[in-house]
């Protein structure tokens, strides 16, 4: 999602910037006395952006207000989606691994997330695992969500996760500690009948 959001941000900022540059540049050019083409929205330096006739042209038509409200509603929803997507905490893209020679190496955060999630998903009683890496690259933290099979003891699943998957991830990245928040949820299943 972060790659898609990054592309959406760049396209939106580019389009908004281009529109503002064209409109602002044209208003400035006309204001400085440049003769605009005949099809342009401004005729002279004393022209307004929207005249009273242009502004009220479709006001009495039946389709006008529902269209305006629908377009504005879509714009508000898109703006809210964009805002919430940008305010969410982003993933840690890389982890600094101490190689022992004073240089260090960078480990991709997605690679560590994938390996940790795959190993956690192979633990007994774990139906599915999702890992989110956050924090600083020199001090990463993980958020692990486990979907547990029915009749699995959550304490045992937590101990297995800590002793196996998290320990392997911490040792392989050369980290002194790897603080982790674990959330567990059970798989929905039908109620069993007791006879």
Long-range contacts (C-beta under 8 A, 24 or more apart in sequence): 1-85, 2-90, 2-91, 5-85, 5-86, 8-82, 8-85, 9-82, 9-86, 12-82, 89-134, 90-134, 91-132, 91-133, 91-134, 92-133, 92-134, 92-135, 92-136, 92-137, 92-140, 93-137, 94-137, 95-133, 95-137, 95-140, 95-173, 95-175, 96-137, 96-138, 97-173, 97-174, 98-174, 99-174, 106-137, 107-173, 109-133, 109-140, 112-140, 112-169, 112-173, 113-142, 115-169, 115-172, 116-142, 116-144, 116-165, 116-166, 116-169, 117-144, 119-164, 119-165, 119-168, 119-169, 120-144, 120-146, 120-161, 120-165, 123-157, 123-160, 123-161, 123-164, 123-165, 124-152, 124-157, 124-160, 125-149, 125-152, 125-153, 125-156, 125-157, 126-152, 126-157, 126-161, 127-187, 135-179, 140-173, 140-175, 140-178, 141-178, 141-179, 141-180, 141-181, 142-166, 142-169, 142-178, 142-179, 142-180, 142-181, 143-180, 143-181, 143-183, 144-180, 144-181, 144-182, 144-183, 145-182, 145-183, 145-184, 145-185, 146-182, 146-183, 146-184, 146-185, 147-184, 147-185, 147-186, 147-187, 148-184, 148-185, 148-186, 148-187, 149-186, 149-187, 150-186, 150-187, 150-189, 152-186, 154-184, 157-184, 158-182, 158-184
